[in-house]
Structures are given as C-alpha cells and as structure tokens.
Amino acid sequence: MIVARSEHPQWTSNAYLVADGPGGQGVLIDGNGESAPLLDRIERDRITITHQLVTHGHGDHVVGVEDMARRFDVPLLRWPDLSDGRELTSGDLRIRALYTPGHCDDHVALEVDGTDVFTADVLFKGTLGGTSGGGPDGFSNIKHSVMQRLMTLDHATRVHPGHTLPTTIGDEWQSNPFIRIWRGLDGEGGDACTVRGEPATLILWAPDYDGTHKAWVRFPDGRDMIIGGSQVQR
C-alpha cells in the first residue's frame, strides 16, 4: 500500500494519497491546498484516482477538494454519503467509513484494509481533537468515537491523523493521556481554572500536536469540554 502525506506549513493539516501500489488505483483524502507532492506521486507511480474523500468540513481540510474531484473526474464523497459502515473499493483497497462525531457532527474516520485508519481531527498522536464545535454532546461523542470505535481496532493499526505525525492504535491506547484517564489508569485533575471568563475545573492539561497544549475542563453544571490550552487561564 502507498500512503503519501502532504502537510500544510502553517495549519499543519494533512492531505493524503492512498493507493494499492504503483500502477494501481487509489483515493485522495481531504485537501489542504498543498497538492503538488501528491500529484507528483500520482504521476510518478501512474496511479489512477477513483475517489476524493473528505473526513469533515472544516476549512483547513477541504481546500481544493472540488477541484481535485473535477481534475480526476471522480466522485467527491463526505458525510452523509460516507455513512457509518459504508464500504468502498479502489483497486485492491477496501475502505470502510466510521462515523466519529465529537469534534464536529459531520466527522468520519476511514479504515483501509484493516491495517490503516485516517482519523482526521478526532484522534492525533498523543492528544485528541477539541469538542467545542461538536455541539452539546461533543465531549460524550468524542469519548464514544475514540473508545468504542477507534480503540476497538487492532492495536497494530497505523493511525494517520488530520494534523502532523502518524501513530498507532496501540501507542495511543498505552500513552494518550485522555485515553489513560478513560481507562482508569490515571486520575483526573482538580485545579481551578477559568475558560472564557467562566469558572471550571482543569481535569487534564496535556501536550497538543503542534507544540502547544490541549485541556479537558469541567464546568460547574457538569459539562465537559476539550479545548485548546490558549483558552484556559490557570
């Protein structure tokens, strides 16, 4: 299998080419305006593109996806076209959509051949996506998406996130600080903090994928949220 990644230099968002091999067929996943490396790989390896897939509709993941679909004259598929459990084929590739809301309501992960999964903005190397855009059920949804959908995959499954570097399901099961708390391995924090002027409890302060921090906070009414550390006053 070929997996080629292009990362935007400022947004750090990833776009991917996934193909069954040189001279074969493949798909594009998301778009970030940095398509040249992927186009070069497509031409060099003589890959026939069959689909342009989109994990979710946030702006840093959909740049140029319509143009790429037109360029290769292929269908552009996103939620709800990529409904939970829908399976696609591209050459020898078998692709299965997993509905994974929490970061936003239109979010899907894409499992390929049982060996790789493209998790977009729900699961990253060492951290999780924020839930402020996921509505009132964002936190409970992302917990379900991570623990009941992604963490049930084989631990050898390679994880290709929506930002920065790859990881594996097994590595995140063992070391991701959010998952460790959900597994009961580590305890919750209890420090007071302020979020957008509202008092809250800091459950977890953890590194984020871009060198900053991600926070899990709980408000007095019981609401939990995962947000960027810049929104937290400690």
C-alpha positions in Angstrom: 0.0 0.0 0.0 1.1 3.5 -0.8 0.3 6.3 1.8 1.6 9.7 0.9 1.1 12.7 3.2 1.2 16.4 2.4 1.2 18.8 5.4 0.3 22.5 5.2 3.2 24.5 6.6 1.0 26.8 8.8 -2.2 24.9 9.5 -0.3 21.5 9.9 -3.4 19.9 8.3 -2.7 16.8 6.3 -4.0 15.6 2.9 -3.4 12.1 1.8 -3.0 9.8 -1.2 -3.7 6.2 -0.6 -3.2 3.6 -3.3 -2.9 -0.1 -3.7 0.6 0.2 -5.3 2.5 1.6 -8.3 0.4 1.4 -11.5 -2.7 0.7 -9.4 -5.7 2.6 -8.1 -6.2 4.9 -5.1 -8.0 7.7 -3.4 -7.4 11.2 -2.2 -8.4 12.0 1.4 -9.0 15.7 2.3 -7.4 18.7 0.8 -5.2 21.4 2.3 -4.0 23.4 -0.7 -0.7 21.6 -0.8 -1.5 19.1 -3.5 1.8 19.3 -5.5 3.6 16.4 -3.7 0.6 14.2 -4.0 0.1 15.0 -7.7 3.8 14.3 -8.3 3.4 10.9 -6.6 0.3 10.1 -8.6 2.2 10.8 -11.9 5.4 9.1 -10.9 3.6 5.9 -9.8 1.0 6.0 -12.6 -1.9 5.8 -10.1 -5.5 6.0 -11.2 -7.6 8.0 -8.7 -11.1 6.7 -8.2 -12.5 8.9 -5.4 -11.9 12.2 -3.5 -12.9 11.5 0.1 -13.5 14.1 2.8 -13.4 13.4 6.6 -15.2 16.5 7.7 -16.0 20.0 6.5 -13.6 22.3 8.4 -11.8 24.7 6.1 -8.3 23.5 6.7 -9.3 20.0 5.4 -11.3 20.8 2.3 -9.1 23.2 0.3 -9.4 22.3 -3.4 -11.3 19.1 -2.9 -13.9 20.0 -5.6 -11.1 20.9 -8.0 -9.3 17.6 -7.4 -12.5 15.7 -8.0 -13.0 17.5 -11.2 -9.4 17.1 -12.2 -9.7 13.3 -12.0 -13.4 13.1 -12.9 -14.2 11.1 -9.7 -16.9 11.3 -7.1 -16.5 13.6 -4.1 -17.7 11.8 -1.0 -18.3 13.0 2.5 -20.8 12.6 5.3 -23.6 11.6 4.9 -22.5 9.9 1.6 -19.8 8.2 3.7 -22.4 6.8 6.2 -21.3 4.6 9.1 -20.1 1.3 7.8 -20.2 2.2 4.1 -17.5 0.3 2.2 -15.8 1.4 -0.9 -13.2 -0.3 -3.2 -10.4 1.3 -5.1 -8.4 -1.3 -6.9 -7.4 -3.8 -4.2 -8.1 -1.3 -1.4 -11.1 -1.8 0.9 -12.2 1.4 2.6 -14.7 1.5 5.5 -16.3 4.7 6.8 -16.6 5.0 10.6 -18.9 7.8 11.9 -16.8 9.5 14.6 -18.6 12.7 15.8 -17.4 14.8 18.7 -15.0 17.3 17.0 -17.9 18.1 14.7 -21.1 16.4 13.7 -20.1 15.5 10.1 -16.9 13.7 11.0 -15.9 10.3 9.7 -12.7 8.2 10.0 -11.6 6.0 7.1 -10.3 2.5 7.8 -8.3 1.0 4.9 -7.6 -2.8 4.6 -7.8 -3.3 8.3 -4.3 -2.0 8.7 -4.6 1.8 8.5 -7.1 4.3 9.7 -7.4 8.0 8.8 -8.7 9.7 12.0 -8.8 13.4 10.9 -9.5 15.6 13.9 -10.7 13.1 16.4 -7.5 11.3 17.3 -3.9 12.6 17.0 -0.5 11.4 18.1 -0.7 12.0 21.9 -3.9 14.0 22.0 -7.5 14.4 20.9 -9.5 16.9 18.9 -11.3 19.8 20.5 -15.1 19.4 21.2 -16.3 23.0 21.2 -17.5 22.6 17.6 -19.3 19.3 18.4 -22.4 20.7 20.0 -23.7 20.0 23.5 -22.8 16.3 23.1 -19.4 16.9 21.7 -17.5 15.5 24.7 -19.6 12.4 25.1 -19.5 11.8 21.3 -15.7 12.1 21.1 -15.3 9.8 24.0 -17.5 7.2 22.3 -15.8 7.7 18.9 -12.4 7.2 20.4 -13.1 4.4 23.0 -15.9 2.5 21.3 -14.8 2.9 17.6 -11.2 3.6 17.2 -9.7 1.9 20.2 -11.5 -1.3 19.3 -9.4 -1.6 16.1 -6.3 -3.9 16.1 -3.6 -2.3 18.1 -1.2 -2.6 15.2 -3.4 -0.4 13.1 -1.5 2.6 11.8 -3.2 6.0 12.6 -2.9 8.8 10.0 -4.4 11.9 11.7 -5.6 15.2 10.3 -2.6 17.1 11.6 1.1 16.3 11.9 2.6 12.8 12.5 1.3 9.3 12.4 0.9 6.9 15.3 -0.7 3.5 16.1 -3.8 2.5 17.9 -1.7 0.5 20.4 0.6 3.5 21.1 -2.4 5.7 21.8 -4.1 3.0 23.9 -0.9 2.9 26.1 0.2 6.6 26.3 -2.5 9.0 25.2 -3.3 11.0 28.4 -7.0 11.3 27.6 -7.4 7.6 27.0 -5.4 6.7 30.1 -7.9 8.6 32.2 -10.8 6.9 30.5 -9.2 3.6 31.0 -8.9 4.3 34.8 -5.1 4.2 34.7 -4.6 7.9 35.6 -6.7 10.1 37.8 -8.5 13.3 36.9 -7.0 16.7 37.9 -8.8 19.1 40.2 -7.2 22.5 39.8 -9.4 25.6 39.4 -9.2 27.5 36.1 -11.2 29.9 34.0 -12.4 29.3 30.5 -13.7 32.3 28.5 -14.4 34.0 31.8 -16.3 31.0 33.2 -15.0 29.1 36.2 -14.1 25.5 35.6 -12.1 22.6 36.8 -9.0 21.5 34.9 -9.3 17.7 34.5 -6.2 17.4 32.2 -3.5 19.6 30.8 -1.7 17.8 28.0 0.6 18.5 25.1 -1.1 19.1 21.7 0.1 18.0 18.3 1.5 21.5 17.4 3.7 22.0 20.5 1.0 23.9 22.4 -1.4 22.4 24.9 -4.9 20.8 24.9 -7.1 20.9 28.0 -10.0 18.9 29.3 -12.2 21.1 31.5 -15.4 20.6 33.5 -17.8 23.4 34.3 -19.9 23.6 37.5 -23.0 22.4 35.6 -21.3 19.1 34.8 -20.4 19.9 31.2 -17.0 18.6 30.0 -15.1 20.0 27.1 -11.8 19.5 25.3 -10.3 22.8 24.1 -7.1 24.5 23.2 -4.9 25.4 26.1 -4.8 29.1 25.0 -8.5 29.4 26.1 -7.7 28.3 29.7 -6.5 30.7 32.4 -4.8 28.6 35.1 
